[in-house]
Amino acid sequence: MNEYAVLIPTNKPAHLVKLDGTLAAYQNVVDGYIEVVPLYGINADYVLIINEEGKLKHLPLNRTATAMYDNAVDCIVGAALIVKRGEEDIELMNKSEAEEILETVQKHERISKR
């Protein structure tokens, strides 16, 4: 069953979260209205869910999510959630998919802390 996402907080290590896939669940995790941000390269099958008003609210920089976003002119602030890019919408992952993505995120965490 697909009910997992990878949460990348700004002040703690990334970890798996179990969600019900509703808009309210996503909004609760990022603490506000959501914005879906595409990932590119090796992560092209996934997207970040972030707080749409994060920069206006002066949320802290999320170094790990920014490193994964890999955009030379923008950054990610606040908590970020990684989910799959679906055919028509976003989708949660099964546990093994989420654990695989978590490993990638953890590599970015180590790099972003240097």
N, C-alpha and C positions, 0 to 999 in steps of 0.2 A: 504494500500500500504506500502511495506517495503522500507523505505527511511531514517531510523534513526539509529544512533550509539550513544554511550556514549563516550564523550571526557574527558580524565583525563589529564588536563594540570599540569605542575609542580608548578605553582605559583598562581593558581586560583581554585575555587571549580569545581568539575566535573559538566558537563551539557550535555544536548542532542544537537546533531547536525544533520542537515538534509543534506544528501549527495546523489549524483546520482549513486553511486556504481561503478564508474570507477576507474581504477588504478591511474589516474591523481588526482582524488579527495582525495584518501587515501594518496598519496604522498604529496599533498599540506598540509594536516592536520599534518602529522608528519615531514614535511619539509625535505624530502629526499626519498631515496629508502626504500621500506617497507620490514619488516620481520614479519611473522605471528608466534606468540608465543602461544602455547596452555595453557589454564587454566585447572586446575584439581579440584577435589572435587565437591562442590556444584555448581561450575561455569563451569563444563566440557562441556556444550553445547555452550560455548563461547570461543573466542580467543582475544588476544591483537594484535593490529597492532602497531608496533613501528618503529622507524628509524633504519634501518639496520646498519648504521654507527654511531649510537648515542654515543657509548663509545669512538670511535676514534675521534669524534668531541668534546668530553668532555662535552656533554649535562648534565644538572643538574639531580640529582637523583630524580626519581618519587616515593616517599614513598608510595603513595596509590596504584599505579600499582604494585609496588614490593610486597606489602602486599597481593594483590589479586593473584599475580603470585605464591606466596608461594613456592619458590625454595630456599633451604638453602644455595646454593652456587652461586647464581646469583642475579642480580638486574636489574631493568628497569630504563632507563634514558630517558629524554625527554618526550614529549607528547605521550600519549598512547590512542588508540581508541579501544573500545570494540564492536565487531560484533559477529554474530552467526557463529557457525561452520556448514557449509552446507554439503550436500551429497558429492559434489565434489569440492566445492569452499567455500569461505566466503560469507555471506549474511548479508544484513542490516536487521533491525528489524522494526516491526510496532511500533506505538507510545506507546501503552500500554506495550509491551515487554520491550522497551527501558526505560520507566519510572520505571518498576520493577527492572531492572538491576541498574538503577541510584540509587535507594534506597539502594541496596547492596553496591554500590561504596561509597555512603555517609557514611555508617557505617564504612567502611574501612578507609575513610578519618578521621573520628573522632578518631579512634584508632591510626592511623599513626601519628597524630599530638601530641600525648602524649609524 
